[in-house]
Amino acid sequence: MTAASTPKGERRRQALVAAAAQLLAEGGFEALRHRAVAERAGLPLASTTYYFDSLDDLVIAAVEHHGRGELRRGAQLLAALPTRPRGVAAVIDLVLDQLLGPPAADRDAELVLLRYERLVATFRRPYLRPLMHTLGGELRGLLLEVFTRSGMDADRRRVEQIIALVDGTVVNALIEIDPDPRAVARRALREVLAP
C-alpha cells in the first residue's frame, strides 16, 4: 500500500484537487501552478508532484472536479423532475440549468465563464479531450432525459444543435459583455423551440 492509497493520502490528494479547482474557478488555467495549488491546499510543494505525475494531470483532476460537480447537480435536478408535458418556457429553463447551471446572481457569470474557458482550453490542451468528450456525452444524456421527461421529441442530433446554439449565443454575449448571457440564450432557444 502506497501513501497515496491510504486514507490520509487520499485526503491530501483530494485537498490538492479541491484547491486546484478553486484556483481554476478564480483565475482560469493560468492560475494553476504547483506552488499555488500546494499553498491553497496548505500542503508542501512536493505533494503536488507526489500525487500527480505532472501539472497536466493536476489540471485534468481540477477540470474533472468541476465537470463532475456540474453533472451531479444536473442529475439531482433531473431526479427531482417528474415526467409530464411541459411548455417551451419550462423546457428552456431546464436546458439552461443543465448547460449553464442554475441562476445564481453574483456567481452566474463566473460559473458560465468557467464552463466556456474549459471548452476553449481543450483546443490548446489536447490532453483534456478524452475527459471533455466523456463529460460532454454525459451532459448530452441529461439533456435528452430533460426532453423525454417533458414530453418533447429530441434525439442526439437535436441536442447537439441546441448545445451549439446556446454555446454560440453565450460566447457572443460574453464577448459583448452582456450582463445576462442566460437571457440571450433563452431568447435564442425560444425562437428555435417555440411552435
N, C-alpha and C positions, 0 to 999 in steps of 0.2 A: 504494500500500500504506500503510495507516494503522499507527500504532504498536500499536494493539490487535490487528492481524492478524500482527504479527511474532512470531517465537518468544519473544522477551523479553516482548512484550506479552501473549502467551497465557499464559506462565508467571506473570506478575503477576496476570492475571485469575483463573487457577486458584488462586493463593495466596489471593486475596480470597474466592473461593468456599469453599475449604477452611477458612479462618478463620471465615467466616460459619456454615458447617456445624458447626464445633466449638462456637461460641457458642450456636447453636441447641440443640445437644445438652446443653450445660451449663446454660443459663439460660432456655431457651424463646424465644419470639418477642420478648419484651420485651428480651432481651439483644442483639438485632440493631440496632445503631446504626452509622452511618457511622464514627464515631470509634473505636468498639470494634473493628470489623472491621479497619480500617486498622492500628490498634495491634497486633492479634493477628497480622496478616499481615506486620508490620514494613515497611509501606509508607506513603507520605504520605497524609494525609487526602483530598487531591484525587483520588487514584487511584480511590476508590470511585465518585465521580461521573464520572470519565473513562471507566471501563469499564462502568458501569451507569447507565442513564438515571434511575433512581430507587431509593429504598430498596426499593420493591416488587419491582423487577427483581432486586435482590440477594437478597431473601427467596425469590423463586421459584428462583433458582440454588441457594441453600442447601438448600431442600426437595428440589429435583430431585437434588442431590448425594446426599442421604441415601436418597431413594427408589430411585434408580438403583443405588446400592450394595447395597441390600437385594435388589433384583431380580437383580443379578449373582450375589450369594451364593445366592439361591434357584435360579437357573438352573444354577449349579455343582453344587448338591446334587442337582438333578434329572438333570443329565448323568451323574452317578455312580450313578444309581438304575436297577438292572436291571429289566426288565419281568418280573414274576412275581406270582402271587397273594400277597397279604399279609393278615394278620389285622387286625382292627379296631384293636387297640392300636398296631400299627406304622403304620397309616394315620393315626391320630390324631396320633402324634408327627410324622409328615411334614407334616401340615396345620399343626400348631402351629409347626413350624420355618419354614414359609413365611410364616405370619401374624405370628408374634412373634419370629422369629429363633431360633437355637439357644440352649439354656440356657447362660447364662454367669455363673452365681452372682452375683458382685458387680455386674455391669453389666446383668443381666437386667431388673430393674425399671426402670432408667434408659432402656434401649432401648425397652421396652414403652411407657413413659410418653411418649417422644418420638413414637412412632407415633400414639398417640391425641391428642396435642397437635396434630400435623399435621392429623389428620382433623377435629378440632373447630375448628381455626383456619380451615379452609376456609369455614365459615359466616360468619365475620366478615371474611374476606379473599376476596371473590369472584374476585379476580384469580388465586387459586390453583386454582380449579375446573377449568379445562381440563387443567392438569398433573395434578391428583389424579385426574381422570377417566381420563387416559391411563395413569398408573401403576396405578390400580385395575384397568383392563382387562387389563394385562399380568400382574398378580398373579392374577387370575381364570384366565388361561390356564395359569399354572404350577400352580394348584390342580387344574384339570381334568386336566392331564397326570399329576399325582400319582395321581389316582383311576384314570385309564386304565392307567398302568403297574403299578398294584396290583391290577388285575382287578376293580375295583368300578365299578358304574354311577353316573354323575353327569352332570348337564347343567348349563347355566349357572344355571338357577333353583335347583337343589340347592346349587350352590356359593354363590350369594347367601345362601341360608338358613344355610349353615354359617358364612359370614363374619359374618352378623348375630348368630348365636348366640355365636360367640367374642367378637365386639366387645362385645356386651351383658354377657356374664359377666365379661370382663376389666375393663370400666369399673366394674361394680359391685364387683369385688374391689379395684380401686384406691381407690374411694370408701370401702370398709370397711377400707382399709389392710391388706388381706390380704397377707402376705409372699410368697405364691406364687400370683399370678394364673394362671400356666400350669396349675397343678394344678386350679384351679377350672374353667378352660376344658376341661381334659382330662376331668373328670367329666361336664360338660355334654355334650360330644361323645360320650362313651361311651353315655350314655342315648339319644342320637339315632341313632347309627350301629350300635350293637350289635344283632344279630339277635334 
